[in-house]
Amino acid sequence: MKAQRCGNTVLIGASGELDTAAAPVLQQALDRVTADDRVLMIDLHGVAFMDSAGLLHLLDLHRRAECLGLRVLVVGWQPQPQQVMARVAGMPGPGSPASERYALAGFRRLIEDRAQRESDLTPYS
């Protein structure tokens, strides 16, 4: 992961796979935030694969960053990670109004619960 700072925004560029092994890398990203930062932007353009464990790690990062008072934006969703998010969230195919669903109270918790169930059912190789 690469981090850049622009004003009070920290931009984290992720690449590779977002899976079980992503937790320490995402923690390092959060460790780079200072008290002056207000926005954490996570760019997923370089992430071609994500599983439900990776989604859980991303949601955990989002929750912890919000607890620090940061606004969190995740941009650059590639097709496969976007499909995982849509499937776990129970949203219909491509082009669904995901942004409107994200605004609903409890939506993140719903996705976390579903991703945790899927992760529990998926054997690790």
DSSP file (Angstrom, degrees, kcal/mol; ACC not computed):
  #  RESIDUE AA STRUCTURE BP1 BP2  ACC     N-H-->O    O-->H-N    N-H-->O    O-->H-N    TCO  KAPPA ALPHA  PHI   PSI    X-CA   Y-CA   Z-CA
    1    1 A M              0   0    0      0, 0.0     2,-0.4     0, 0.0    13,-0.2   0.000 360.0 360.0 360.0 139.2    0.0    0.0    0.0
    2    2 A K  E     -A   13   0A   0     11,-2.0    11,-3.3     2,-0.0     2,-0.4  -0.914 360.0-155.4-111.9 140.3    1.2    3.5   -0.8
    3    3 A A  E     +A   12   0A   0     -2,-0.4     2,-0.3     9,-0.2     9,-0.2  -0.938  12.3 178.0-118.0 139.2    0.1    6.5    1.2
    4    4 A Q  E     -A   11   0A   0      7,-2.3     7,-2.9    -2,-0.4     2,-0.4  -0.955  17.1-143.3-131.8 152.9    0.0   10.1    0.0
    5    5 A R  E     +A   10   0A   0     -2,-0.3     2,-0.4     5,-0.2     5,-0.2  -0.968  17.7 174.8-120.0 134.4   -1.1   13.2    1.9
    6    6 A C  E >   -A    9   0A   0      3,-2.6     3,-1.6    -2,-0.4     2,-0.3  -0.875  67.5 -54.9-137.6 102.2   -3.0   16.1    0.3
    7    7 A G  T 3  S-     0   0    0     -2,-0.4    29,-0.0     1,-0.2    -1,-0.0  -0.504 122.1 -18.1  63.9-125.6   -4.0   18.7    2.8
    8    8 A N  T 3  S+     0   0    0     -2,-0.3    30,-3.4    29,-0.1    31,-2.0   0.086 119.6  97.4-100.6  23.8   -6.0   17.0    5.5
    9    9 A T  E <   -Ab   6  39A   0     -3,-1.6    -3,-2.6    29,-0.2     2,-0.5  -0.935  57.0-157.0-114.3 133.7   -6.7   13.9    3.3
   10   10 A V  E     -Ab   5  40A   0     29,-2.7    31,-3.0    -2,-0.4     2,-0.6  -0.950  10.5-158.9-106.3 123.8   -4.7   10.7    3.4
   11   11 A L  E     -Ab   4  41A   0     -7,-2.9    -7,-2.3    -2,-0.5     2,-0.6  -0.914   4.6-166.3-105.6 120.8   -4.9    8.7    0.2
   12   12 A I  E     -Ab   3  42A   0     29,-3.3    31,-3.2    -2,-0.6     2,-0.7  -0.936   5.9-156.0-108.9 120.2   -4.1    5.0    0.5
   13   13 A G  E     -Ab   2  43A   0    -11,-3.3   -11,-2.0    -2,-0.6     2,-0.3  -0.860  13.0-163.9 -97.4 114.1   -3.5    3.1   -2.8
   14   14 A A  E     +     0   0A   0     29,-2.6    32,-0.9    -2,-0.7     2,-0.3  -0.676  10.8 175.3 -96.1 150.5   -4.1   -0.6   -2.4
   15   15 A S  E     + b   0  46A   0     -2,-0.3     2,-0.4     2,-0.1    32,-0.3  -0.976  41.5  23.1-148.9 162.5   -3.0   -3.3   -4.8
   16   16 A G  E    S- b   0  47A   0     30,-2.2    32,-1.1    -2,-0.3    33,-1.0  -0.675 104.7 -13.6  88.2-136.5   -2.9   -7.0   -5.1
   17   17 A E  E     - b   0  49A   0     -2,-0.4     2,-0.8    30,-0.2    33,-0.2  -0.856  46.6-150.3-110.6 140.9   -5.4   -9.1   -3.2
   18   18 A L  E     + b   0  50A   0     31,-2.8    33,-1.7    -2,-0.4    36,-0.5  -0.868  54.7 114.7-107.7  95.9   -7.7   -8.1   -0.4
   19   19 A D  S >  S-     0   0    0     -2,-0.8     3,-2.1    35,-0.2     4,-0.3  -0.516  81.4 -44.9-141.5-155.5   -8.1  -11.3    1.6
   20   20 A T  G >  S+     0   0    0      1,-0.3     3,-0.9    -2,-0.2    -2,-0.0   0.833 129.6  55.5 -54.8 -37.5   -7.3  -12.8    4.9
   21   21 A A  G 3  S+     0   0    0      1,-0.2     4,-0.5     2,-0.1    -1,-0.3   0.466  86.2  85.0 -77.4  -0.5   -3.7  -11.5    4.9
   22   22 A A  G <>  +     0   0    0     -3,-2.1     4,-2.6     1,-0.2     5,-0.3   0.687  62.9  87.1 -78.2 -18.1   -4.8   -7.9    4.4
   23   23 A A  H <> S+     0   0    0     -3,-0.9     4,-2.2    -4,-0.3    -1,-0.2   0.894  90.3  44.1 -53.4 -51.2   -5.3   -7.1    8.1
   24   24 A P  H  > S+     0   0    0      0, 0.0     4,-2.1     0, 0.0    -1,-0.2   0.886 114.2  50.8 -64.2 -36.0   -1.8   -6.0    9.0
   25   25 A V  H  > S+     0   0    0     -4,-0.5     4,-1.6     2,-0.2    -2,-0.2   0.915 111.2  47.5 -66.8 -42.5   -1.4   -4.0    5.8
   26   26 A L  H  X S+     0   0    0     -4,-2.6     4,-1.8     1,-0.2    -1,-0.2   0.862 109.7  54.1 -67.3 -34.5   -4.7   -2.1    6.4
   27   27 A Q  H  X S+     0   0    0     -4,-2.2     4,-2.1    -5,-0.3    -1,-0.2   0.909 105.2  53.7 -64.0 -41.0   -3.6   -1.5   10.0
   28   28 A Q  H  X S+     0   0    0     -4,-2.1     4,-0.7     1,-0.2    -1,-0.2   0.879 105.9  54.0 -59.6 -37.5   -0.4    0.1    8.7
   29   29 A A  H >< S+     0   0    0     -4,-1.6     3,-0.9     1,-0.2    -1,-0.2   0.924 109.7  46.2 -62.6 -44.3   -2.5    2.4    6.5
   30   30 A L  H >< S+     0   0    0     -4,-1.8     3,-1.5     1,-0.2    -1,-0.2   0.826 104.2  62.8 -68.9 -30.9   -4.5    3.5    9.6
   31   31 A D  H 3< S+     0   0    0     -4,-2.1    -1,-0.2     1,-0.3    -2,-0.2   0.710  94.2  63.5 -65.3 -20.0   -1.2    4.0   11.5
   32   32 A R  T << S+     0   0    0     -3,-0.9    -1,-0.3    -4,-0.7     2,-0.2   0.548  80.2 104.7 -82.2  -7.3   -0.2    6.7    9.0
   33   33 A V    <   -     0   0    0     -3,-1.5     2,-0.2    -4,-0.2     7,-0.0  -0.544  56.1-159.3 -77.9 138.0   -3.1    9.0   10.0
   34   34 A T    >   -     0   0    0     -2,-0.2     3,-1.2     1,-0.0    -2,-0.0  -0.624  34.6-100.4-109.8 172.7   -2.3   12.0   12.1
   35   35 A A  T 3  S+     0   0    0      1,-0.2    -2,-0.0    -2,-0.2    -1,-0.0   0.740 120.6  58.2 -64.5 -22.8   -4.5   14.1   14.3
   36   36 A D  T 3  S+     0   0    0    -29,-0.0    -1,-0.2   -27,-0.0     2,-0.1   0.647  84.7 100.8 -82.2 -15.3   -4.7   16.8   11.6
   37   37 A D    <   +     0   0    0     -3,-1.2   -28,-0.2     1,-0.1   -29,-0.1  -0.447  39.1 171.8 -76.0 143.7   -6.2   14.4    9.0
   38   38 A R        +     0   0    0    -30,-3.4    33,-2.8     1,-0.3     2,-0.4   0.576  62.4  46.9-121.4 -22.3   -9.9   14.5    8.4
   39   39 A V  E     -bc   9  71A   0    -31,-2.0   -29,-2.7    31,-0.2     2,-0.5  -0.982  54.7-164.6-130.9 135.4  -10.4   12.2    5.4
   40   40 A L  E     -bc  10  72A   0     31,-3.0    33,-2.4    -2,-0.4     2,-0.5  -0.978  13.5-170.9-115.7 116.4   -9.1    8.7    4.6
   41   41 A M  E     -bc  11  73A   0    -31,-3.0   -29,-3.3    -2,-0.5     2,-0.6  -0.936   5.4-161.3-111.0 125.2   -9.5    7.8    1.0
   42   42 A I  E     -bc  12  74A   0     31,-3.2    33,-2.8    -2,-0.5     2,-0.6  -0.927   5.2-155.8-109.9 118.4   -8.8    4.2    0.0
   43   43 A D  E     -bc  13  75A   0    -31,-3.2   -29,-2.6    -2,-0.6     3,-0.4  -0.842  13.0-179.2 -98.5 116.4   -8.1    3.6   -3.7
   44   44 A L  E >   +     0   0A   0     31,-3.4     3,-2.2    -2,-0.6    34,-0.3   0.186  47.4 114.6 -99.4  15.0   -8.9    0.1   -4.9
   45   45 A H  E 3  S+     0   0A   0      1,-0.3    -1,-0.2    30,-0.2   -30,-0.1   0.845  81.2  47.4 -54.0 -33.8   -7.9    0.5   -8.5
   46   46 A G  E 3  S+b   15   0A   0    -32,-0.9   -30,-2.2    -3,-0.4     2,-0.8   0.347  89.4  96.4 -91.4   6.8   -5.0   -1.9   -8.0
   47   47 A V  E <   +b   16   0A   0     -3,-2.2    31,-0.4   -32,-0.3   -30,-0.2  -0.848  38.7 166.6-101.9 106.7   -7.1   -4.6   -6.2
   48   48 A A  E     +     0   0A   0    -32,-1.1     2,-0.4    -2,-0.8    32,-0.2   0.648  65.7  40.4 -92.2 -16.6   -8.2   -7.2   -8.7
   49   49 A F  E     +b   17   0A   0    -33,-1.0   -31,-2.8    31,-0.1     2,-0.3  -0.997  56.3 164.6-138.6 136.5   -9.4   -9.8   -6.1
   50   50 A M  E     -b   18   0A   0     -2,-0.4     2,-0.2   -33,-0.2   -31,-0.2  -0.985  11.6-167.4-144.6 138.7  -11.3   -9.5   -2.8
   51   51 A D     >  -     0   0    0    -33,-1.7     4,-2.2    -2,-0.3     5,-0.2  -0.593  45.8 -88.7-113.1-177.3  -13.0  -12.2   -0.8
   52   52 A S  H  > S+     0   0    0      1,-0.2     4,-2.2     2,-0.2    67,-0.1   0.833 127.3  55.1 -64.6 -31.6  -15.4  -12.0    2.2
   53   53 A A  H  > S+     0   0    0      2,-0.2     4,-2.1     1,-0.2    -1,-0.2   0.914 108.6  48.5 -65.5 -41.7  -12.4  -11.9    4.6
   54   54 A G  H  > S+     0   0    0    -36,-0.5     4,-2.4     2,-0.2    -2,-0.2   0.890 109.4  52.6 -63.6 -39.1  -10.9   -9.0    2.8
   55   55 A L  H  X S+     0   0    0     -4,-2.2     4,-2.6     2,-0.2    -2,-0.2   0.907 107.8  51.6 -62.5 -41.8  -14.3   -7.2    2.8
   56   56 A L  H  X S+     0   0    0     -4,-2.2     4,-2.3     2,-0.2    -2,-0.2   0.905 109.8  49.4 -61.0 -41.5  -14.4   -7.7    6.6
   57   57 A H  H  X S+     0   0    0     -4,-2.1     4,-2.4     2,-0.2    -2,-0.2   0.911 111.4  49.1 -63.9 -41.5  -11.0   -6.2    7.0
   58   58 A L  H  X S+     0   0    0     -4,-2.4     4,-2.3     1,-0.2    -2,-0.2   0.909 111.9  48.3 -64.3 -42.2  -12.0   -3.2    4.8
   59   59 A L  H  X S+     0   0    0     -4,-2.6     4,-2.3     2,-0.2    -1,-0.2   0.866 110.5  51.9 -66.1 -36.3  -15.1   -2.7    6.9
   60   60 A D  H  X S+     0   0    0     -4,-2.3     4,-2.7     2,-0.2     5,-0.2   0.917 109.3  49.3 -65.9 -43.2  -13.1   -2.9   10.1
   61   61 A L  H  X S+     0   0    0     -4,-2.4     4,-2.6     1,-0.2     5,-0.2   0.921 110.4  51.9 -59.2 -43.7  -10.7   -0.3    8.8
   62   62 A H  H  X S+     0   0    0     -4,-2.3     4,-2.1     1,-0.2    -2,-0.2   0.923 111.3  46.2 -59.0 -46.5  -13.7    1.9    7.9
   63   63 A R  H  X S+     0   0    0     -4,-2.3     4,-1.8     2,-0.2    -2,-0.2   0.922 113.6  47.8 -64.6 -45.2  -15.2    1.6   11.4
   64   64 A R  H  X S+     0   0    0     -4,-2.7     4,-0.9     1,-0.2    -1,-0.2   0.883 111.3  51.1 -65.7 -37.8  -11.9    2.2   13.2
   65   65 A A  H ><>S+     0   0    0     -4,-2.6     5,-2.2    -5,-0.2     3,-0.6   0.907 108.6  51.4 -65.5 -41.1  -11.2    5.3   11.0
   66   66 A E  H ><5S+     0   0    0     -4,-2.1     3,-1.8     1,-0.2    -1,-0.2   0.869 104.0  58.1 -63.2 -35.4  -14.6    6.7   11.7
   67   67 A C  H 3<5S+     0   0    0     -4,-1.8    -1,-0.2     1,-0.3    -2,-0.2   0.775 102.7  54.8 -64.3 -25.2  -13.9    6.2   15.5
   68   68 A L  T <<5S-     0   0    0     -4,-0.9    -1,-0.3    -3,-0.6    -2,-0.2   0.408 127.0-103.9 -85.1   1.7  -10.9    8.5   14.9
   69   69 A G  T < 5S+     0   0    0     -3,-1.8     2,-0.3     1,-0.3    -3,-0.2   0.650  74.5 142.3  86.7  16.2  -13.2   11.1   13.5
   70   70 A L      < -     0   0    0     -5,-2.2     2,-0.5    -6,-0.1    -1,-0.3  -0.672  51.2-132.4 -92.7 143.6  -12.2   10.5    9.8
   71   71 A R  E     -c   39   0A   0    -33,-2.8   -31,-3.0    -2,-0.3     2,-0.5  -0.807  29.6-148.6 -84.8 134.6  -14.5   10.6    6.9
   72   72 A V  E     -c   40   0A   0     -2,-0.5     2,-0.4   -33,-0.2   -31,-0.2  -0.925  18.4-179.3-116.1 129.2  -13.8    7.4    4.8
   73   73 A L  E     -c   41   0A   0    -33,-2.4   -31,-3.2    -2,-0.5     2,-0.5  -0.991   9.5-163.2-124.3 132.3  -14.1    7.1    1.1
   74   74 A V  E     +c   42   0A   0     -2,-0.4     2,-0.3   -33,-0.2   -31,-0.2  -0.973  22.3 170.3-116.5 120.4  -13.4    4.0   -0.9
   75   75 A V  E     +c   43   0A   0    -33,-2.8   -31,-3.4    -2,-0.5   -30,-0.2  -0.777  43.1  46.0-125.5 166.2  -12.9    4.5   -4.6
   76   76 A G        -     0   0    0     -2,-0.3   -29,-0.3   -33,-0.2     2,-0.2   0.801  62.6-172.5  76.4  31.6  -11.8    2.6   -7.7
   77   77 A W        -     0   0    0     -3,-0.2    -1,-0.2     4,-0.1   -32,-0.1  -0.397  12.0-146.8 -59.9 124.1  -13.8   -0.6   -7.2
   78   78 A Q     >  -     0   0    0    -31,-0.4     4,-2.4   -34,-0.3     5,-0.2  -0.476  28.5 -97.4 -86.7 164.5  -12.7   -3.1   -9.8
   79   79 A P  H  > S+     0   0    0      0, 0.0     4,-2.3     0, 0.0     5,-0.2   0.883 117.6  45.6 -54.6 -49.5  -15.2   -5.7  -11.2
   80   80 A Q  H  > S+     0   0    0    -32,-0.2     4,-2.2     2,-0.2     5,-0.2   0.953 116.4  43.6 -66.3 -49.6  -14.5   -8.7   -9.0
   81   81 A P  H  > S+     0   0    0      0, 0.0     4,-2.5     0, 0.0    -1,-0.2   0.888 114.0  52.9 -60.4 -36.2  -14.4   -6.8   -5.6
   82   82 A Q  H  X S+     0   0    0     -4,-2.4     4,-2.5     1,-0.2    -2,-0.2   0.892 108.3  50.2 -64.4 -39.0  -17.5   -4.9   -6.7
   83   83 A Q  H  X S+     0   0    0     -4,-2.3     4,-2.8    -5,-0.2    -1,-0.2   0.887 109.6  50.8 -66.5 -39.2  -19.2   -8.2   -7.4
   84   84 A V  H  X S+     0   0    0     -4,-2.2     4,-2.9     2,-0.2     5,-0.3   0.944 111.7  47.6 -62.3 -47.3  -18.2   -9.6   -4.0
   85   85 A M  H  X S+     0   0    0     -4,-2.5     4,-2.4     1,-0.2    -2,-0.2   0.930 114.4  46.4 -59.1 -46.3  -19.6   -6.4   -2.3
   86   86 A A  H  X>S+     0   0    0     -4,-2.5     5,-2.5     2,-0.2     4,-0.9   0.909 114.0  47.8 -64.6 -42.5  -22.8   -6.6   -4.3
   87   87 A R  H ><5S+     0   0    0     -4,-2.8     3,-0.6     2,-0.2    -2,-0.2   0.941 114.6  44.9 -64.7 -47.2  -23.3  -10.4   -3.6
   88   88 A V  H 3<5S+     0   0    0     -4,-2.9    -2,-0.2     1,-0.2    -1,-0.2   0.890 115.1  48.5 -64.1 -39.2  -22.6  -10.1    0.1
   89   89 A A  H 3<5S-     0   0    0     -4,-2.4    -1,-0.2    -5,-0.3    -2,-0.2   0.634 110.7-123.1 -76.6 -13.1  -24.9   -7.0    0.4
   90   90 A G  T <<5 +     0   0    0     -4,-0.9    -3,-0.2    -3,-0.6    -4,-0.1   0.789  58.6 150.7  75.8  27.2  -27.6   -8.8   -1.6
   91   91 A M      < -     0   0    0     -5,-2.5    -1,-0.3    -6,-0.2    -2,-0.1  -0.682  48.8-106.8 -91.4 146.7  -27.8   -6.1   -4.3
   92   92 A P        -     0   0    0      0, 0.0     4,-0.3     0, 0.0    -1,-0.1  -0.180  55.5 -61.8 -66.0 167.5  -28.8   -6.9   -7.8
   93   93 A G  S >  S-     0   0    0      2,-0.1     3,-1.1     1,-0.1     0, 0.0   0.598  83.9 -30.7 -35.8-168.3  -26.2   -7.0  -10.6
   94   94 A P  T 3  S+     0   0    0      0, 0.0    -1,-0.1     0, 0.0   -11,-0.0  -0.131 123.7  29.0 -56.8 145.5  -24.0   -4.3  -12.1
   95   95 A G  T 3  S+     0   0    0      1,-0.2    -2,-0.1    -3,-0.0     0, 0.0   0.567  80.3 152.5  82.6   9.2  -25.2   -0.7  -12.0
   96   96 A S    <   -     0   0    0     -3,-1.1     2,-2.7    -4,-0.3     3,-0.3  -0.364  61.8-100.9 -69.7 154.9  -27.3   -1.2   -8.9
   97   97 A P    >>  +     0   0    0      0, 0.0     4,-1.4     0, 0.0     3,-0.5  -0.341  60.8 155.5 -77.1  65.0  -27.8    2.0   -6.8
   98   98 A A  H 3>  +     0   0    0     -2,-2.7     4,-2.3     1,-0.2     5,-0.2   0.876  65.5  59.7 -61.1 -40.2  -25.2    1.0   -4.2
   99   99 A S  H 3> S+     0   0    0     -3,-0.3     4,-0.8     1,-0.2    -1,-0.2   0.865 105.0  49.6 -61.4 -35.0  -24.5    4.6   -3.1
  100  100 A E  H <4 S+     0   0    0     -3,-0.5     3,-0.4     1,-0.2     4,-0.4   0.877 110.6  50.2 -69.7 -36.3  -28.1    5.0   -2.1
  101  101 A R  H >< S+     0   0    0     -4,-1.4     3,-1.4     1,-0.2    -2,-0.2   0.857 102.4  61.1 -69.5 -34.4  -28.0    1.8   -0.1
  102  102 A Y  H 3< S+     0   0    0     -4,-2.3    -1,-0.2     1,-0.3     6,-0.2   0.784  96.5  61.8 -63.4 -25.5  -24.8    2.8    1.7
  103  103 A A  T 3< S+     0   0    0     -4,-0.8    -1,-0.3    -3,-0.4    -2,-0.2   0.670  81.3 103.1 -75.6 -16.4  -26.7    5.8    3.2
  104  104 A L  S X  S-     0   0    0     -3,-1.4     3,-1.8    -4,-0.4     4,-0.3  -0.443  83.5-106.7 -71.4 138.2  -29.1    3.6    5.0
  105  105 A A  T 3  S+     0   0    0      1,-0.3    -1,-0.1    -2,-0.1    -2,-0.1  -0.387 103.8  17.2 -61.8 136.7  -28.6    3.3    8.7
  106  106 A G  T 3> S+     0   0    0     -4,-0.1     4,-2.2    -2,-0.1    -1,-0.3   0.427  86.1 120.5  83.7  -1.7  -27.2   -0.2    9.6
  107  107 A F  H <> S+     0   0    0     -3,-1.8     4,-2.3     1,-0.2     5,-0.2   0.921  75.5  49.3 -63.8 -43.2  -26.1   -1.0    6.1
  108  108 A R  H  > S+     0   0    0     -4,-0.3     4,-2.8     1,-0.2    -1,-0.2   0.913 110.9  50.9 -61.7 -41.0  -22.5   -1.5    7.0
  109  109 A R  H  > S+     0   0    0      2,-0.2     4,-2.6     1,-0.2    -1,-0.2   0.898 108.4  52.6 -63.2 -40.1  -23.5   -3.8    9.9
  110  110 A L  H  X S+     0   0    0     -4,-2.2     4,-2.4     2,-0.2    -1,-0.2   0.932 111.5  45.7 -59.6 -47.1  -25.7   -5.8    7.5
  111  111 A I  H  X S+     0   0    0     -4,-2.3     4,-3.1     2,-0.2     5,-0.3   0.911 111.4  52.8 -64.8 -42.1  -22.7   -6.3    5.2
  112  112 A E  H  X S+     0   0    0     -4,-2.8     4,-2.5     1,-0.2    -2,-0.2   0.933 110.4  47.7 -58.8 -45.7  -20.4   -7.2    8.1
  113  113 A D  H  X S+     0   0    0     -4,-2.6     4,-2.2     2,-0.2    -2,-0.2   0.928 115.3  44.4 -61.3 -45.9  -22.8   -9.8    9.3
  114  114 A R  H  X S+     0   0    0     -4,-2.4     4,-2.4     2,-0.2    -2,-0.2   0.904 114.0  49.3 -66.8 -41.1  -23.2  -11.3    5.9
  115  115 A A  H  X S+     0   0    0     -4,-3.1     4,-2.7     2,-0.2    -1,-0.2   0.886 110.6  51.3 -65.9 -37.9  -19.5  -11.2    5.1
  116  116 A Q  H  X S+     0   0    0     -4,-2.5     4,-2.5    -5,-0.3    -2,-0.2   0.924 110.1  48.9 -64.8 -44.0  -18.7  -12.9    8.5
  117  117 A R  H  X S+     0   0    0     -4,-2.2     4,-1.3     2,-0.2    -2,-0.2   0.929 113.9  46.2 -60.2 -44.7  -21.2  -15.7    7.8
  118  118 A E  H  X S+     0   0    0     -4,-2.4     4,-1.0     1,-0.2     3,-0.2   0.911 112.2  50.6 -65.8 -41.0  -19.7  -16.2    4.3
  119  119 A S  H >< S+     0   0    0     -4,-2.7     3,-0.5     1,-0.2    -1,-0.2   0.886 108.0  53.3 -63.2 -39.1  -16.2  -16.1    5.7
  120  120 A D  H 3< S+     0   0    0     -4,-2.5    -1,-0.2     1,-0.2    -2,-0.2   0.808 111.5  46.4 -64.9 -29.5  -17.1  -18.7    8.4
  121  121 A L  H 3< S+     0   0    0     -4,-1.3    -1,-0.2    -3,-0.2    -2,-0.2   0.611  94.8  88.3 -87.9 -13.6  -18.4  -21.0    5.7
  122  122 A T  S << S-     0   0    0     -4,-1.0     2,-0.2    -3,-0.5    -1,-0.0  -0.773  74.5-137.1 -93.3 117.3  -15.4  -20.7    3.4
  123  123 A P        -     0   0    0      0, 0.0     2,-0.4     0, 0.0    -2,-0.1  -0.480  18.9-126.8 -71.0 141.4  -12.6  -23.1    4.0
  124  124 A Y              0   0    0     -2,-0.2     0, 0.0     1,-0.1     0, 0.0  -0.711 360.0 360.0 -89.9 138.2   -9.1  -21.6    3.9
  125  125 A S              0   0    0     -2,-0.4    -1,-0.1     0, 0.0     0, 0.0   0.470 360.0 360.0 -94.1 360.0   -6.6  -23.3    1.6
